[in-house]
Amino acid sequence: MARGSKVSYTPKQRRQAEYIEERYQRKGVTKGEAGRRAWATVNKDSGGRRSGSGRPSSRAQARSAASSRR
């Protein structure tokens, strides 16, 4: 898979990125920069996980560690 490929993202993540990109463009941000910011936002919101990554997010790991301490 090529670097920067969006194939691994879910349809929901793609829709979110498209919407965010459009919002940035309305604010006057260039198309390239708007796309970069949109995907960065999607990654941040989804914990940096793409579809099928097969590993739990750090939030899930923190929850399981906290519950095992009880």
Biopython code that builds the backbone (N, CA, C, O; Angstrom):
import numpy as np
from Bio.PDB.StructureBuilder import StructureBuilder

atoms = [
    (1, "MET", "N", (0.845, -1.170, 0.000)),
    (1, "MET", "CA", (0.000, 0.000, 0.000)),
    (1, "MET", "C", (0.898, 1.243, 0.000)),
    (1, "MET", "O", (1.870, 1.321, 0.751)),
    (2, "ALA", "N", (0.562, 2.187, -0.835)),
    (2, "ALA", "CA", (1.348, 3.408, -0.957)),
    (2, "ALA", "C", (1.201, 4.279, 0.288)),
    (2, "ALA", "O", (0.162, 4.286, 0.948)),
    (3, "ARG", "N", (2.241, 4.991, 0.579)),
    (3, "ARG", "CA", (2.193, 5.904, 1.711)),
    (3, "ARG", "C", (1.135, 6.973, 1.442)),
    (3, "ARG", "O", (1.075, 7.537, 0.349)),
    (4, "GLY", "N", (0.309, 7.244, 2.437)),
    (4, "GLY", "CA", (-0.742, 8.237, 2.279)),
    (4, "GLY", "C", (-2.018, 7.674, 1.694)),
    (4, "GLY", "O", (-2.971, 8.419, 1.462)),
    (5, "SER", "N", (-2.058, 6.375, 1.451)),
    (5, "SER", "CA", (-3.247, 5.752, 0.903)),
    (5, "SER", "C", (-4.368, 5.772, 1.936)),
    (5, "SER", "O", (-4.129, 5.551, 3.124)),
    (6, "LYS", "N", (-5.583, 6.037, 1.484)),
    (6, "LYS", "CA", (-6.738, 6.115, 2.381)),
    (6, "LYS", "C", (-7.608, 4.866, 2.295)),
    (6, "LYS", "O", (-8.743, 4.869, 2.771)),
    (7, "VAL", "N", (-7.091, 3.808, 1.696)),
    (7, "VAL", "CA", (-7.847, 2.581, 1.479)),
    (7, "VAL", "C", (-8.269, 1.931, 2.800)),
    (7, "VAL", "O", (-9.355, 1.357, 2.881)),
    (8, "SER", "N", (-7.446, 2.011, 3.813)),
    (8, "SER", "CA", (-7.716, 1.324, 5.072)),
    (8, "SER", "C", (-8.743, 2.020, 5.951)),
    (8, "SER", "O", (-9.157, 1.459, 6.965)),
    (9, "TYR", "N", (-9.157, 3.207, 5.595)),
    (9, "TYR", "CA", (-10.122, 3.926, 6.413)),
    (9, "TYR", "C", (-11.539, 3.432, 6.144)),
    (9, "TYR", "O", (-11.849, 2.966, 5.048)),
    (10, "THR", "N", (-12.394, 3.540, 7.158)),
    (10, "THR", "CA", (-13.789, 3.131, 7.017)),
    (10, "THR", "C", (-14.547, 4.194, 6.233)),
    (10, "THR", "O", (-14.098, 5.337, 6.143)),
    (11, "PRO", "N", (-15.692, 3.826, 5.666)),
    (11, "PRO", "CA", (-16.507, 4.828, 4.967)),
    (11, "PRO", "C", (-16.886, 5.998, 5.876)),
    (11, "PRO", "O", (-16.931, 7.144, 5.427)),
    (12, "LYS", "N", (-17.151, 5.719, 7.129)),
    (12, "LYS", "CA", (-17.495, 6.794, 8.065)),
    (12, "LYS", "C", (-16.330, 7.770, 8.221)),
    (12, "LYS", "O", (-16.538, 8.984, 8.228)),
    (13, "GLN", "N", (-15.110, 7.253, 8.345)),
    (13, "GLN", "CA", (-13.946, 8.121, 8.483)),
    (13, "GLN", "C", (-13.731, 8.949, 7.224)),
    (13, "GLN", "O", (-13.339, 10.112, 7.311)),
    (14, "ARG", "N", (-13.980, 8.370, 6.063)),
    (14, "ARG", "CA", (-13.841, 9.114, 4.811)),
    (14, "ARG", "C", (-14.859, 10.240, 4.727)),
    (14, "ARG", "O", (-14.528, 11.348, 4.304)),
    (15, "ARG", "N", (-16.114, 9.959, 5.132)),
    (15, "ARG", "CA", (-17.146, 11.001, 5.134)),
    (15, "ARG", "C", (-16.779, 12.129, 6.095)),
    (15, "ARG", "O", (-16.963, 13.305, 5.784)),
    (16, "GLN", "N", (-16.258, 11.757, 7.266)),
    (16, "GLN", "CA", (-15.856, 12.768, 8.238)),
    (16, "GLN", "C", (-14.760, 13.661, 7.667)),
    (16, "GLN", "O", (-14.824, 14.883, 7.800)),
    (17, "ALA", "N", (-13.761, 13.065, 7.038)),
    (17, "ALA", "CA", (-12.661, 13.833, 6.468)),
    (17, "ALA", "C", (-13.155, 14.766, 5.364)),
    (17, "ALA", "O", (-12.711, 15.909, 5.266)),
    (18, "GLU", "N", (-14.069, 14.277, 4.539)),
    (18, "GLU", "CA", (-14.605, 15.091, 3.457)),
    (18, "GLU", "C", (-15.346, 16.305, 4.020)),
    (18, "GLU", "O", (-15.177, 17.423, 3.533)),
    (19, "TYR", "N", (-16.158, 16.081, 5.035)),
    (19, "TYR", "CA", (-16.914, 17.166, 5.658)),
    (19, "TYR", "C", (-15.967, 18.190, 6.297)),
    (19, "TYR", "O", (-16.138, 19.396, 6.118)),
    (20, "ILE", "N", (-14.985, 17.710, 7.030)),
    (20, "ILE", "CA", (-14.032, 18.603, 7.699)),
    (20, "ILE", "C", (-13.248, 19.407, 6.668)),
    (20, "ILE", "O", (-13.012, 20.602, 6.848)),
    (21, "GLU", "N", (-12.846, 18.741, 5.583)),
    (21, "GLU", "CA", (-12.095, 19.425, 4.523)),
    (21, "GLU", "C", (-12.930, 20.549, 3.912)),
    (21, "GLU", "O", (-12.419, 21.645, 3.685)),
    (22, "GLU", "N", (-14.198, 20.286, 3.648)),
    (22, "GLU", "CA", (-15.079, 21.313, 3.083)),
    (22, "GLU", "C", (-15.202, 22.510, 4.022)),
    (22, "GLU", "O", (-15.209, 23.656, 3.573)),
    (23, "ARG", "N", (-15.300, 22.246, 5.315)),
    (23, "ARG", "CA", (-15.406, 23.332, 6.301)),
    (23, "ARG", "C", (-14.154, 24.203, 6.289)),
    (23, "ARG", "O", (-14.251, 25.429, 6.325)),
    (24, "TYR", "N", (-12.980, 23.578, 6.239)),
    (24, "TYR", "CA", (-11.734, 24.347, 6.186)),
    (24, "TYR", "C", (-11.658, 25.182, 4.908)),
    (24, "TYR", "O", (-11.216, 26.331, 4.942)),
    (25, "GLN", "N", (-12.088, 24.608, 3.782)),
    (25, "GLN", "CA", (-12.037, 25.346, 2.522)),
    (25, "GLN", "C", (-12.953, 26.560, 2.557)),
    (25, "GLN", "O", (-12.622, 27.609, 2.003)),
    (26, "ARG", "N", (-14.115, 26.420, 3.213)),
    (26, "ARG", "CA", (-15.017, 27.568, 3.354)),
    (26, "ARG", "C", (-14.382, 28.688, 4.162)),
    (26, "ARG", "O", (-14.711, 29.860, 3.978)),
    (27, "LYS", "N", (-13.473, 28.323, 5.055)),
    (27, "LYS", "CA", (-12.783, 29.326, 5.876)),
    (27, "LYS", "C", (-11.595, 29.946, 5.146)),
    (27, "LYS", "O", (-10.929, 30.831, 5.684)),
    (28, "GLY", "N", (-11.321, 29.480, 3.909)),
    (28, "GLY", "CA", (-10.262, 30.077, 3.115)),
    (28, "GLY", "C", (-8.937, 29.329, 3.141)),
    (28, "GLY", "O", (-7.934, 29.847, 2.650)),
    (29, "VAL", "N", (-8.909, 28.129, 3.697)),
    (29, "VAL", "CA", (-7.692, 27.319, 3.731)),
    (29, "VAL", "C", (-7.540, 26.641, 2.369)),
    (29, "VAL", "O", (-8.532, 26.210, 1.781)),
    (30, "THR", "N", (-6.310, 26.542, 1.863)),
    (30, "THR", "CA", (-6.088, 25.913, 0.556)),
    (30, "THR", "C", (-6.539, 24.454, 0.576)),
    (30, "THR", "O", (-6.619, 23.836, 1.637)),
    (31, "LYS", "N", (-6.831, 23.909, -0.604)),
    (31, "LYS", "CA", (-7.332, 22.543, -0.702)),
    (31, "LYS", "C", (-6.370, 21.523, -0.103)),
    (31, "LYS", "O", (-6.793, 20.633, 0.634)),
    (32, "GLY", "N", (-5.090, 21.643, -0.411)),
    (32, "GLY", "CA", (-4.098, 20.701, 0.112)),
    (32, "GLY", "C", (-3.989, 20.751, 1.624)),
    (32, "GLY", "O", (-3.962, 19.716, 2.290)),
    (33, "GLU", "N", (-3.927, 21.958, 2.159)),
    (33, "GLU", "CA", (-3.828, 22.125, 3.612)),
    (33, "GLU", "C", (-5.109, 21.675, 4.302)),
    (33, "GLU", "O", (-5.061, 21.093, 5.386)),
    (34, "ALA", "N", (-6.253, 21.943, 3.678)),
    (34, "ALA", "CA", (-7.529, 21.516, 4.254)),
    (34, "ALA", "C", (-7.592, 19.992, 4.336)),
    (34, "ALA", "O", (-8.058, 19.440, 5.333)),
    (35, "GLY", "N", (-7.126, 19.318, 3.295)),
    (35, "GLY", "CA", (-7.119, 17.857, 3.303)),
    (35, "GLY", "C", (-6.189, 17.298, 4.359)),
    (35, "GLY", "O", (-6.531, 16.334, 5.044)),
    (36, "ARG", "N", (-5.018, 17.896, 4.497)),
    (36, "ARG", "CA", (-4.064, 17.452, 5.513)),
    (36, "ARG", "C", (-4.652, 17.614, 6.912)),
    (36, "ARG", "O", (-4.556, 16.708, 7.741)),
    (37, "ARG", "N", (-5.255, 18.763, 7.167)),
    (37, "ARG", "CA", (-5.861, 19.005, 8.482)),
    (37, "ARG", "C", (-7.035, 18.068, 8.740)),
    (37, "ARG", "O", (-7.221, 17.587, 9.858)),
    (38, "ALA", "N", (-7.822, 17.812, 7.705)),
    (38, "ALA", "CA", (-8.989, 16.939, 7.862)),
    (38, "ALA", "C", (-8.571, 15.530, 8.265)),
    (38, "ALA", "O", (-9.140, 14.960, 9.196)),
    (39, "TRP", "N", (-7.582, 14.961, 7.576)),
    (39, "TRP", "CA", (-7.143, 13.606, 7.914)),
    (39, "TRP", "C", (-6.451, 13.561, 9.266)),
    (39, "TRP", "O", (-6.549, 12.563, 9.980)),
    (40, "ALA", "N", (-5.755, 14.627, 9.623)),
    (40, "ALA", "CA", (-5.135, 14.678, 10.950)),
    (40, "ALA", "C", (-6.213, 14.671, 12.030)),
    (40, "ALA", "O", (-6.050, 14.045, 13.078)),
    (41, "THR", "N", (-7.308, 15.369, 11.769)),
    (41, "THR", "CA", (-8.420, 15.407, 12.722)),
    (41, "THR", "C", (-9.089, 14.048, 12.834)),
    (41, "THR", "O", (-9.406, 13.602, 13.936)),
    (42, "VAL", "N", (-9.305, 13.387, 11.710)),
    (42, "VAL", "CA", (-9.910, 12.047, 11.730)),
    (42, "VAL", "C", (-9.019, 11.090, 12.513)),
    (42, "VAL", "O", (-9.516, 10.305, 13.320)),
    (43, "ASN", "N", (-7.710, 11.146, 12.285)),
    (43, "ASN", "CA", (-6.784, 10.278, 13.018)),
    (43, "ASN", "C", (-6.830, 10.566, 14.509)),
    (43, "ASN", "O", (-6.818, 9.643, 15.324)),
    (44, "LYS", "N", (-6.881, 11.836, 14.867)),
    (44, "LYS", "CA", (-6.926, 12.212, 16.281)),
    (44, "LYS", "C", (-8.201, 11.693, 16.935)),
    (44, "LYS", "O", (-8.161, 11.134, 18.031)),
    (45, "ASP", "N", (-9.338, 11.882, 16.255)),
    (45, "ASP", "CA", (-10.629, 11.479, 16.819)),
    (45, "ASP", "C", (-10.785, 9.971, 16.924)),
    (45, "ASP", "O", (-11.459, 9.476, 17.827)),
    (46, "SER", "N", (-10.167, 9.242, 16.008)),
    (46, "SER", "CA", (-10.301, 7.786, 16.036)),
    (46, "SER", "C", (-9.143, 7.129, 16.765)),
    (46, "SER", "O", (-8.992, 5.909, 16.704)),
    (47, "GLY", "N", (-8.339, 7.900, 17.441)),
    (47, "GLY", "CA", (-7.201, 7.346, 18.171)),
    (47, "GLY", "C", (-6.085, 6.883, 17.258)),
    (47, "GLY", "O", (-5.244, 6.080, 17.663)),
    (48, "GLY", "N", (-6.065, 7.383, 16.024)),
    (48, "GLY", "CA", (-5.026, 7.001, 15.082)),
    (48, "GLY", "C", (-5.210, 5.611, 14.506)),
    (48, "GLY", "O", (-4.325, 5.099, 13.821)),
    (49, "ARG", "N", (-6.364, 4.992, 14.780)),
    (49, "ARG", "CA", (-6.596, 3.621, 14.308)),
    (49, "ARG", "C", (-7.326, 3.636, 12.987)),
    (49, "ARG", "O", (-8.304, 4.362, 12.807)),
    (50, "ARG", "N", (-6.846, 2.832, 12.071)),
    (50, "ARG", "CA", (-7.528, 2.613, 10.809)),
    (50, "ARG", "C", (-8.309, 1.317, 10.930)),
    (50, "ARG", "O", (-8.114, 0.539, 11.864)),
    (51, "SER", "N", (-9.168, 1.108, 9.999)),
    (51, "SER", "CA", (-9.972, -0.106, 9.980)),
    (51, "SER", "C", (-9.081, -1.343, 9.923)),
    (51, "SER", "O", (-8.175, -1.422, 9.093)),
    (52, "GLY", "N", (-9.336, -2.301, 10.801)),
    (52, "GLY", "CA", (-8.624, -3.563, 10.751)),
    (52, "GLY", "C", (-7.210, -3.522, 11.259)),
    (52, "GLY", "O", (-6.410, -4.385, 10.898)),
    (53, "SER", "N", (-6.869, -2.558, 12.082)),
    (53, "SER", "CA", (-5.484, -2.472, 12.547)),
    (53, "SER", "C", (-5.151, -3.604, 13.515)),
    (53, "SER", "O", (-3.982, -3.954, 13.677)),
    (54, "GLY", "N", (-6.168, -4.180, 14.161)),
    (54, "GLY", "CA", (-5.953, -5.360, 14.989)),
    (54, "GLY", "C", (-5.315, -5.109, 16.338)),
    (54, "GLY", "O", (-4.911, -6.056, 17.012)),
    (55, "ARG", "N", (-5.215, -3.874, 16.742)),
    (55, "ARG", "CA", (-4.654, -3.616, 18.061)),
    (55, "ARG", "C", (-5.558, -2.642, 18.801)),
    (55, "ARG", "O", (-6.128, -1.736, 18.195)),
    (56, "PRO", "N", (-5.689, -2.826, 20.103)),
    (56, "PRO", "CA", (-6.567, -1.935, 20.855)),
    (56, "PRO", "C", (-5.961, -0.544, 20.984)),
    (56, "PRO", "O", (-4.742, -0.377, 20.960)),
    (57, "SER", "N", (-6.814, 0.429, 21.118)),
    (57, "SER", "CA", (-6.329, 1.790, 21.286)),
    (57, "SER", "C", (-5.715, 1.961, 22.674)),
    (57, "SER", "O", (-5.932, 1.135, 23.559)),
    (58, "SER", "N", (-4.964, 3.012, 22.855)),
    (58, "SER", "CA", (-4.337, 3.248, 24.153)),
    (58, "SER", "C", (-5.396, 3.481, 25.219)),
    (58, "SER", "O", (-5.174, 3.160, 26.387)),
    (59, "ARG", "N", (-6.541, 4.034, 24.838)),
    (59, "ARG", "CA", (-7.632, 4.245, 25.785)),
    (59, "ARG", "C", (-8.155, 2.900, 26.301)),
    (59, "ARG", "O", (-8.402, 2.751, 27.498)),
    (60, "ALA", "N", (-8.324, 1.925, 25.406)),
    (60, "ALA", "CA", (-8.792, 0.598, 25.809)),
    (60, "ALA", "C", (-7.757, -0.090, 26.693)),
    (60, "ALA", "O", (-8.115, -0.781, 27.646)),
    (61, "GLN", "N", (-6.492, 0.094, 26.386)),
    (61, "GLN", "CA", (-5.430, -0.490, 27.199)),
    (61, "GLN", "C", (-5.426, 0.125, 28.595)),
    (61, "GLN", "O", (-5.228, -0.578, 29.586)),
    (62, "ALA", "N", (-5.646, 1.440, 28.673)),
    (62, "ALA", "CA", (-5.661, 2.112, 29.968)),
    (62, "ALA", "C", (-6.842, 1.626, 30.806)),
    (62, "ALA", "O", (-6.713, 1.448, 32.018)),
    (63, "ARG", "N", (-7.984, 1.411, 30.170)),
    (63, "ARG", "CA", (-9.159, 0.923, 30.892)),
    (63, "ARG", "C", (-8.928, -0.474, 31.435)),
    (63, "ARG", "O", (-9.283, -0.764, 32.577)),
    (64, "SER", "N", (-8.332, -1.345, 30.622)),
    (64, "SER", "CA", (-8.111, -2.710, 31.078)),
    (64, "SER", "C", (-7.066, -2.753, 32.194)),
    (64, "SER", "O", (-7.156, -3.582, 33.099)),
    (65, "ALA", "N", (-6.088, -1.872, 32.130)),
    (65, "ALA", "CA", (-5.067, -1.806, 33.185)),
    (65, "ALA", "C", (-5.681, -1.299, 34.482)),
    (65, "ALA", "O", (-5.346, -1.791, 35.560)),
    (66, "ALA", "N", (-6.569, -0.329, 34.388)),
    (66, "ALA", "CA", (-7.213, 0.218, 35.583)),
    (66, "ALA", "C", (-8.139, -0.812, 36.220)),
    (66, "ALA", "O", (-8.209, -0.915, 37.444)),
    (67, "SER", "N", (-8.840, -1.565, 35.400)),
    (67, "SER", "CA", (-9.756, -2.559, 35.968)),
    (67, "SER", "C", (-9.006, -3.739, 36.593)),
    (67, "SER", "O", (-9.520, -4.383, 37.508)),
    (68, "SER", "N", (-7.810, -4.023, 36.112)),
    (68, "SER", "CA", (-7.052, -5.138, 36.685)),
    (68, "SER", "C", (-6.416, -4.760, 38.017)),
    (68, "SER", "O", (-6.039, -5.635, 38.797)),
    (69, "ARG", "N", (-6.295, -3.463, 38.279)),
    (69, "ARG", "CA", (-5.727, -3.010, 39.551)),
    (69, "ARG", "C", (-6.703, -3.123, 40.711)),
    (69, "ARG", "O", (-6.291, -3.109, 41.871)),
    (70, "ARG", "N", (-7.970, -3.234, 40.417)),
    (70, "ARG", "CA", (-9.000, -3.274, 41.467)),
    (70, "ARG", "C", (-9.022, -4.578, 42.194)),
    (70, "ARG", "O", (-9.830, -4.765, 43.103)),
]
sb = StructureBuilder()
sb.init_structure("model")
sb.init_model(0)
sb.init_chain("A")
sb.init_seg("    ")
for serial, (resi, resn, name, xyz) in enumerate(atoms, 1):
    if name == "N":
        sb.init_residue(resn, " ", resi, " ")
    sb.init_atom(name, np.array(xyz, "f"), 0.0, 1.0, " ", f" {name:<3s}", serial, name[0])
structure = sb.get_structure()
